[in-house]
Amino acid sequence: MLYYSMIIKEEKATWIPATGEFLNHGWLDLGGKDNIWIIMDIHSYDDYGVTIDTFHIEKNGERKDIYSYDEGLTFTYDVY
């Protein structure tokens, strides 16, 4: 049986969950000065025991996606 392993570039990112007074999903600190992004939406996909979470983030009108394969513990821009 042949097994494949993937090497995924891990980004320095920390999920900051929202508190009850905020109506969003929290924030994502991508490291560096003033580099905190608002999490606009989170989508999860689970198939064959593998989960991928897509975080739609926004800062100063710029939007992008970042992904997690371990429920928000680590993040990457790579999708496989």
C-alpha positions in Angstrom: 0.0 0.0 0.0 1.3 3.4 -1.0 0.9 6.4 1.4 1.3 10.0 0.4 2.3 12.7 2.8 1.9 16.4 2.1 4.1 19.2 3.3 2.0 22.3 3.9 3.6 25.7 4.6 2.3 26.7 8.0 1.6 30.4 8.5 2.1 32.3 11.7 -1.5 33.0 12.7 -3.5 32.9 15.9 -7.3 32.7 16.1 -8.8 35.2 18.6 -12.4 34.1 19.3 -15.1 36.7 19.6 -16.7 37.6 22.9 -20.4 37.8 23.5 -20.5 41.6 22.8 -19.2 41.2 19.2 -21.3 39.8 16.3 -18.5 38.3 14.3 -16.5 35.1 14.3 -13.5 36.7 15.9 -10.1 37.8 14.5 -7.0 36.3 13.1 -3.7 37.7 14.1 -1.3 37.1 11.2 1.7 38.3 13.2 3.5 41.6 12.9 2.4 45.1 13.8 -1.2 45.9 13.1 -1.8 42.7 11.2 -5.1 41.6 12.8 -7.9 40.6 10.3 -11.6 40.2 11.0 -13.0 36.8 10.3 -16.1 37.4 8.2 -17.2 33.8 7.7 -16.0 30.3 8.4 -16.9 27.3 6.3 -16.1 23.7 7.2 -15.9 20.7 4.9 -15.5 17.1 6.3 -15.1 14.1 4.1 -13.5 10.7 4.8 -12.3 11.8 8.2 -10.5 14.9 7.0 -11.7 18.4 7.9 -10.8 21.6 6.2 -11.9 25.0 7.5 -12.0 28.0 5.3 -11.7 31.3 7.0 -12.8 34.3 5.0 -10.9 37.3 6.4 -10.9 41.0 5.8 -8.8 44.1 6.7 -9.1 47.6 5.3 -11.3 46.5 2.4 -8.9 43.6 1.4 -10.3 40.1 1.5 -8.6 36.8 1.4 -9.0 33.1 2.5 -6.8 31.1 4.8 -7.3 27.4 5.7 -7.0 25.1 8.7 -6.7 21.3 8.6 -6.8 21.0 12.4 -9.8 23.1 13.5 -8.0 26.4 13.8 -4.8 25.3 15.6 -2.6 26.0 12.6 -3.2 27.9 9.3 -2.1 27.8 5.7 -2.8 29.5 2.4 -2.2 26.1 0.6 -5.2 23.9 -0.3 -4.8 20.2 -1.4 
